[in-house]
Amino acid sequence: MRQLLLFCALACTSFGVRADIFAVFREEDGSTKWQYVANTTASVLILTLVIVLAFLIRAHWRAVRSNRALTEIKATLEDRVARRTAVLQEREAYIASIVNSMPVMLIGLNQELQITQWNQKAEEITGRPFKDVVGQNLWTAYAQITLTQEQVKTVLATGETLNLKHTQRGQYTFDITLYPLNNQQETGIVILISDVTKQVNAENKLAERDKVSAMGELASAMAYDISLPINTIFARVSSARQEIEAAELGDVKEFLLQEVETVRQSAHQATAIAQNLLQLASSHRDSKQLADVPPIMDHSIELASGLFSDANGLTFKHINIRRNYADQLPQIPCYPAELAQVFVRLMRNAFYALNAKSWDDNNKPWINIEIGEFYDSLWIKVEHNGKCLSPAEQLEIFQPFFSIESQTSTCPVEQRLSYSYFIITDHHRGQMAVTSDEQNGTCFNIQLALS
């Protein structure tokens, strides 16, 4: 094209050089050589068409080459996009797999506290799939969550991570972590809820085992130490009794013998306490075995008869014990020595409650014991008509004496049954509860599984 323009420019400049550029197309007489004009015009047109065709072919070749290059670039770009998309999808699938495989609940919320993330563990615990809760308010979708909107809003406002622990003694323990996501519009906060009940229970069991072991060693040492002065008391009391009986003291003699007998009974009670301490020291070494509960209860009542007496009040062996055992009760897997300790402590609780009341011929102390089978469980009921427990004492009676919650408690230490509750609920996977009022008395209910 540039050559054609150059040719035209040169032709235009030649007008000044040649006076008559069309002289070649005239005859001598001045007439026009039309055949020559036609041939020349045709040649010029053909030549022009050839040139234009050459330019068109060249332009087409360039277009084809450009299209081929564009096609290759497009294919390359599509391949890169496809590979990048595959990588992103793989990463998203990997992240989703990690999130769904997490053994904790993961919940994502936006700034309006609406759910944007909800992993598989959350679906399992709540029973609601992600498609049903996405976009809903968290407390509408999962009303049981142990969080408040104020806590979540505080984390969103401060941008600081918040760690919480929610515990229901004997049932569950949750670790809850809330942390905000910076520069995120879709999800503003992530909540992780971890069920650490098994871990806490294992740690509690280990701690309890250590405490029981230490308590057993201490109880064994205490029982041995107690037995030494008790033996001395028995020896001195027996010697003093013989000397008093041999002496001529008149009326004073009977009084002295009565006092010596009181001392002897107290020493005998101390011996029973020491023996019970030795049994308690060895109880944690027992293994679970099939056993009949009624004989264990009878043995516990026999132990209580030697353990509990008040020189100025009741003696346990004088309390009316009513026993109502169902026939042909099945054996249950248990720790017999530990169950005996539970029953002894129930007798102890009843003894002190009965000793706190005044009695006459028309109103005498009694303890009612019932053991029966109900479906797949063995039910044990220990009931007495002693001083009843207040509503606050009923809530605190199974709490550890040295726990923080019970430092200001009004429940007397002699009535606490935290260790008995631990043996029933933790070691035997049973249930233990108490009811108490002035009209019906106090009743302890124990449920133990048959298998």
Buried (B, 14 or more C-beta within 10 A) or exposed (E): EEEEEEEEEEEEEEEEEEEEEEEEBBEEEEEEEEEEBEEEEEEEEEEEEEBEEEEEEEEEEEEEEEEEEEEEEEEEEEEEEEEEEEEEEEEEEEEEEEBBEBEBBBBBBBEEBBBBBBBBBBBEBBEBEBEBBBEBBBBEBBEEBBBEEEBBEEBBEEEEEBEEEEBEBBEBBBBBBBBBBEEBEEBBBBBBBBBBBEEBBEEBEEEBEEEBEEBBEEBBEBBEEBBEEBEEBBEEBEEBBEEBEEEEEEEEEEEBBEEBEEBBBBBBBBBBBBBBBBBBBEBBEEEEEEBBBBEBBBBBBEBBBBBBBEEEEBBBEEBEBEEEBEEEBEEBBBBBBBBBBBBBBBBBBBBBBBBBEEBEEEEEBBBBBBBBBEEEBBBBBBBBBBBBBEEEBBBBBBBBEEEEEBEEBEBBEEBBBBBBBBBBBBBBEBBBEBBBEEEEBBBBBBBBBBE
